[in-house]
Structures are given as C-alpha cells and as structure tokens.
Amino acid sequence: MDRADLETAFRLQAGICQYLGSPFYQALMTTALADVRADGRVAQLLDGWSGDPVRAFLPLRLFGAVHEIVLAGAAPALARYYPTMGGTADPDAAWPAFLDVLVQHPDRVHETLQRFPQTNEVRRSAGLLGGFLEVARRTGLPLRLRELGCSAGLNLQWRRYRYRLGPHVWGDRDSGVAIEAEWDGPPPHLASLPEIESRAGCDLDPRPIDDENAVRRLESYVWADQPERLQQLRAAIRVAREDPPRVDHASAAEWLAAELSAPPPGVCTVVYHSSVWNYLPPEEQDRVRGHLEAAGRAASAGQPLAWLRHEDTGELGAVEIRLQLWPDGEERLLGLGHPHGRRVEWYETTSR
Ligand SMILES: C[S@@+](CC[C@H](N)C(=O)[O-])C[C@H]1O[C@@H](n2cnc3c(N)ncnc32)[C@H](O)[C@@H]1O
C-alpha cells in the first residue's frame, strides 16, 4: 500500500468525522495521520495491509477494531476516554492508551482490518419513512418490504418506531425507539398508516441480533463520542428481538431476482436500501436495476412495485432520497437526506 494513499485516507476521514459531528474521532484521526507521516506505530501496523485504504475506509476499520476491544471490556485504560463507555472524550489523553491497544491486541486488530465497516443506522428510517408513506398514499395497498444490504435488519422495522421529524410526529407512541431528525420542507404524508404484509432483507454479511459478538461488532463502528447513536442501536436491537424480521445471507442481485419472481397480488412490493448502493460492484448494480425494470414491466395497479433509495451521491454529506414506482415507472427525487439520518430536506409530494 502506498503511504501517500494511507495519509489521504486519514486526512479525508478526519474531515468526514468533523462534518458528521465527531470531534473526538476527528482529533484522533488527525493524530493518527501525524503518526503515519512520522512512520510511527499506526503506519507500521498498517504496512502489511493491501488494498486501497480510501475506498476500503481503512481508518474506520482500525478505529472499529479498537472500539470493539474497548466495548468488550478489554481496554479499561482507553475506556476512560470513550464516551460510549461513560468516559470523557479527551483525545490527547486517549492517544497513548489507543496505541497500547494496538500493541496488546495485534491479532484482533488484524482480523478486523480484513472486514468492511458495517453499520445499521436506524435514524436513516427518518428519510425512508417519507418514501414509505408516499408509496402507501399512492397505491393504497399493504406493503411487502424487501431491503437490500439490511445488515441486522433494523430498518425493516421502521413501522415500529416513533418519529419526531422537526415539528411532525408519526408512529408508535409506545415504541422503545424514538427517531428524531431535523425536517425542512413540507411534511411527509403523515395520514398514511401503511399495513405491512411482510418484511425481509438480505445482506452479504448479516449481523444476527441474537449473537453477542456480531452485535458488538456492529456497535464498534458507531463513533465513540456519539453514545446516543449507540443507545439507539441497542434500543432497536431490543425491539427487533421481540419479532425479528427475516434476514437472508445473500448478495443483493441474486436475492432480489428470487424475491421478485412471483410477487403476490394486492400488495405493493417495496424494494429499498440505504448506504448500500456504492458497496455493490457496477455489474451487480446493473443486475439489480435490470431485475427491477423487468419486474416493473410486469407490474400493474393491483400489483405495483416501488424502488426507494436513501443513498450517498458521492459528494461529502450529500444523500438523495429517490422513489420509482411502477406500473408507470416514474422516478422522483423526494428529498435530500443525511448520511446518519440527522436531517431531511423534503420536497412537495402530496399534490399529485
Ligand atoms: C453501510 S452498511 C448499511 C446498512 C443498512 N442498510 C443501514 O442503512 O444501516 C452497508 C451494508 O451493505 C452490505 N452489503 C455490501 N455489499 C452487499 C451486496 N453485494 N449484497 C448485499 N449486501 C451487501 C454490507 O454487508 C453492509 O451490511
């Protein structure tokens, strides 16, 4: 791996952490960058890794590896500075303890460096919700939910959360999960109360919610000075354990082909995904699109098909929420989102 690429990866990630409200990780990423420039411990640890450190989010892999060890209770000296463990975010004091973890646990760190960072951010349901409500309004049918890249399946249970979207409220008042997001623009179609016909998702590497280690790995990619995200993740896992959705171990395109092969009449199949599209290789993106277009041609008013996306555009912080609905196949930009679901800028949808 080229050292210059590694420096770029840490520099970019420090900027992203700053933009997404993690000053603690921003400071630690900046210190790690200085370490790489000085050929320090981080540089030496990562030297044997091969691949593109920017595209692979290598800094997030490293920080996830360390956080996982902290969450497991195996790094008490560092836990004192990790807010997710009740510590105070002090990056200068944390750094020597961070380096110690790398020295004490090289095998665990190296194992995690081979794996892609994997989150399941339930607040993305804030942006997806407006799309689901719009589909329900336009079709008037129960929804058959099919999520690609669903991780632990926590956004398959969006119907069971309560929402406060700026001034607007929606959902189950007694839910253990409260989704709060800033909301600009007109409200979504709050009068819709969709019935859910069924829920299922797939993931290349699903996170079983009854497996403590799988859950800890999921938790480890939450940034250590964002404990509210960790609390929300844990709350959503508790809700999921009451009535887990079906999560299949499969790649998106092949799974989707099977799920679209015989859609039941009288329901609207909603295929959706968030923060997944850029993970799919271009040929798999083409196959997913091809399956949807073929199923769209076979759709009818009594058997419609929706494709809802909450996906990064590639520009820092830019997320689009798009909906395509068949049988007419019209595609609309419903609004703009946020990588972690903190904000939604909604466009008028209810006039049509
Ligand atoms: C950033 S996570 C987003 C998870 C979830 N959609 C969310 O919004 O919280 C990306 C997910 O896509 C999954 N993934 C990546 N490539 C995939 C593929 N080809 N087929 C299915 N899932 C895939 C990963 O395993 C990971 O769980």
The ligand as an SDF file (V2000), in Angstrom:
LIG
                    3D

 27 29  0  0  0  0  0  0  0  0999 V2000
  -23.0920    0.8330    5.3780 C   0  0  0  0  0  0  0  0  0  0  0  0
  -23.9520   -0.6640    5.6640 S   0  0  0  0  0  0  0  0  0  0  0  0
  -25.6340   -0.0610    5.6430 C   0  0  0  0  0  0  0  0  0  0  0  0
  -26.5640   -0.9880    6.3440 C   0  0  0  0  0  0  0  0  0  0  0  0
  -28.0260   -0.5440    6.3740 C   0  0  0  0  0  0  0  0  0  0  0  0
  -28.5830   -0.5190    5.0480 N   0  0  0  0  0  0  0  0  0  0  0  0
  -28.1790    0.8020    7.0240 C   0  0  0  0  0  0  0  0  0  0  0  0
  -28.5890    1.7820    6.3780 O   0  0  0  0  0  0  0  0  0  0  0  0
  -27.8970    0.9100    8.2190 O   0  0  0  0  0  0  0  0  0  0  0  0
  -23.8190   -1.5000    4.0890 C   0  0  0  0  0  0  0  0  0  0  0  0
  -24.3380   -2.9320    4.1170 C   0  0  0  0  0  0  0  0  0  0  0  0
  -24.3520   -3.4420    2.7940 O   0  0  0  0  0  0  0  0  0  0  0  0
  -23.9770   -4.8070    2.8560 C   0  0  0  0  0  0  0  0  0  0  0  0
  -23.5500   -5.2270    1.5110 N   0  0  0  0  0  0  0  0  0  0  0  0
  -22.4370   -4.8330    0.8440 C   0  0  0  0  0  0  0  0  0  0  0  0
  -22.4000   -5.4010   -0.3740 N   0  0  0  0  0  0  0  0  0  0  0  0
  -23.5290   -6.1530   -0.4870 C   0  0  0  0  0  0  0  0  0  0  0  0
  -24.0680   -6.9760   -1.5170 C   0  0  0  0  0  0  0  0  0  0  0  0
  -23.4310   -7.1380   -2.6640 N   0  0  0  0  0  0  0  0  0  0  0  0
  -25.2410   -7.5940   -1.2910 N   0  0  0  0  0  0  0  0  0  0  0  0
  -25.8890   -7.4400   -0.1030 C   0  0  0  0  0  0  0  0  0  0  0  0
  -25.4180   -6.6780    0.9050 N   0  0  0  0  0  0  0  0  0  0  0  0
  -24.2600   -6.0440    0.7200 C   0  0  0  0  0  0  0  0  0  0  0  0
  -22.8820   -4.8170    3.9020 C   0  0  0  0  0  0  0  0  0  0  0  0
  -22.6360   -6.1280    4.3920 O   0  0  0  0  0  0  0  0  0  0  0  0
  -23.4770   -3.8610    4.9410 C   0  0  0  0  0  0  0  0  0  0  0  0
  -24.2660   -4.5360    5.8840 O   0  0  0  0  0  0  0  0  0  0  0  0
  1  2  1  0
  2  3  1  0
  2 10  1  0
  3  4  1  0
  4  5  1  0
  5  6  1  0
  5  7  1  0
  7  8  2  0
  7  9  1  0
 10 11  1  0
 11 12  1  0
 11 26  1  0
 12 13  1  0
 13 14  1  0
 13 24  1  0
 14 15  1  0
 14 23  1  0
 15 16  2  0
 16 17  1  0
 17 18  1  0
 17 23  2  0
 18 19  1  0
 18 20  2  0
 20 21  1  0
 21 22  2  0
 22 23  1  0
 24 25  1  0
 24 26  1  0
 26 27  1  0
M  CHG  2   2   1   9  -1
M  END
$$$$
